[in-house]
Amino acid sequence: MKKDKLLFTICTKQFAGTERQLLTLSKYLRAKFDIFVACPEDSALNKKLSDLGIKVFNIDFRIKNLFRLVNIIKKQKITIIHNHLGKSALIGTLAGRLAGVKYIVTTRHFIKPAYTLKWPVKRFISLAGHKFINGLNTKLIAVSEGVRERSEERRVGKECRSRWS
């Protein structure tokens, strides 16, 4: 049976809780999926993932690398994208949509309430950006009820409510 191809994206370099979760998911989902991970070149995950035999694509999550990620997704024929954290959620979601991926999931690990941002322009960009990206995802996962509540504060209306898992 042909396995779906799952691409995890993560923009961090350290090895903490989110990275541990991604490593655990990669380890245990290998039986059902072909696993790929996009992360920065100097990420602490690189060696750990390579030791598991997981293909790693080194990418710096900036807008200028958006089409590089689109090309990776198309070349590898990725069928599911699972994003973690801010920049990788933005770039991974946009790249997935541009590449025509049907299933895009983003896990929200933490979120700073928008009303705590000091500058109105930053607050507006934060609110608009989260609403836009959340709307492009097939599913959203919150690691806690508090994260889900903070994320819902960043949306106007209920159009994304059914996307939460």
C-alpha positions in Angstrom: 0.0 0.0 0.0 1.3 3.4 -1.0 1.9 5.7 2.0 0.9 9.4 2.1 3.8 11.8 2.2 3.8 14.0 5.3 5.9 17.1 5.6 6.5 18.7 9.0 7.6 22.3 9.0 9.4 24.0 12.0 11.3 27.2 12.0 13.3 26.9 15.3 16.9 25.9 15.9 16.8 24.8 19.6 15.5 21.6 21.0 12.7 22.2 23.4 9.0 21.0 23.8 7.7 21.7 20.3 10.8 20.1 18.7 10.4 17.0 21.0 6.8 16.7 19.9 7.8 16.8 16.3 10.5 14.2 16.8 8.1 11.9 18.6 5.4 12.4 15.9 8.0 11.6 13.2 9.2 8.5 15.0 5.8 7.0 15.5 4.1 8.1 12.3 6.8 6.5 10.1 4.8 3.3 10.0 1.9 5.0 8.3 3.5 7.9 6.4 6.6 8.8 4.5 7.9 11.5 6.7 9.8 14.6 5.6 10.8 17.6 7.7 11.7 21.2 6.7 13.7 23.0 9.3 16.7 25.5 9.5 20.1 24.1 8.5 21.5 24.7 12.0 18.5 23.2 13.8 19.1 20.8 16.7 16.6 18.4 15.0 18.7 17.7 11.9 20.9 15.0 13.4 18.1 13.4 15.5 15.9 13.2 12.4 18.7 11.9 10.2 19.5 9.2 12.8 15.8 8.0 12.4 16.3 7.9 8.6 13.9 10.9 8.0 14.6 13.1 5.0 15.3 16.7 6.1 15.1 19.8 3.9 17.1 22.7 5.3 15.2 25.9 4.8 15.2 29.3 6.3 11.6 30.3 6.8 11.5 33.6 5.1 9.2 34.9 2.4 12.1 34.8 -0.1 12.2 31.0 0.3 8.5 30.4 -0.2 8.9 29.1 -3.8 11.8 26.9 -2.7 9.4 25.2 -0.3 6.7 25.0 -3.0 9.3 23.2 -5.3 10.2 20.7 -2.6 6.5 20.0 -1.9 5.8 19.4 -5.6 9.0 17.4 -6.3 8.4 15.1 -3.3 4.6 14.9 -4.0 3.7 15.8 -0.5 0.1 15.0 0.4 -0.1 16.4 3.9 1.7 19.4 5.6 1.8 19.8 9.4 3.2 23.1 10.5 4.5 24.1 13.9 5.2 27.6 15.2 4.8 31.1 13.6 7.1 31.6 10.6 6.9 27.9 9.5 3.1 28.1 9.8 3.0 31.1 7.6 5.4 29.8 4.9 4.3 26.2 5.2 0.6 27.1 4.7 1.2 29.4 1.8 3.6 27.0 0.1 1.1 24.1 0.6 -1.7 26.1 -0.9 0.4 27.2 -3.9 1.5 23.6 -4.4 -2.0 22.4 -4.3 -1.7 20.3 -1.1 -5.2 19.2 0.0 -4.5 18.7 3.7 -2.7 21.4 5.7 -2.6 21.3 9.5 -1.1 23.8 11.9 -0.5 23.2 15.5 -0.7 26.3 17.7 1.7 25.7 20.6 1.4 29.1 22.2 0.1 32.5 21.3 0.6 35.9 22.7 -2.8 37.8 23.1 -3.0 40.4 20.3 -4.2 43.0 22.7 -0.8 43.0 24.5 1.0 44.1 21.4 2.0 47.8 22.0 1.8 49.2 18.5 -1.6 49.3 16.7 0.0 48.4 13.3 1.7 45.3 14.8 -1.6 44.4 16.5 -3.5 44.7 13.2 -0.9 42.7 11.3 -0.9 40.0 13.9 -4.7 39.7 14.0 -5.0 39.8 10.2 -2.1 37.4 9.6 -3.5 34.8 12.0 -7.0 35.0 10.7 -5.7 34.7 7.1 -3.4 31.7 7.8 -5.9 29.9 10.0 -8.5 30.2 7.2 -6.1 28.5 4.8 -5.6 25.5 7.0 -7.7 22.3 6.7 -7.3 21.7 10.5 -5.9 23.6 13.5 -4.6 21.9 16.6 -4.2 23.7 19.9 -2.0 22.2 22.5 -4.3 23.6 25.3 -7.6 25.1 25.8 -5.9 28.5 26.6 -4.1 28.4 23.2 -7.4 27.7 21.5 -9.1 30.6 23.2 -6.3 33.0 22.4 -6.3 31.9 18.8 -10.1 32.3 18.5 -9.7 35.9 19.9 -7.6 36.6 16.8 -10.5 35.7 14.4 -13.5 37.8 13.6 -16.6 35.6 13.1 -17.0 31.8 13.4 -15.9 30.7 10.0 -12.9 28.7 11.2 -14.4 27.2 14.3 -14.9 23.8 12.7 -11.2 23.5 11.8 -10.2 23.0 15.4 -9.3 19.6 16.6 
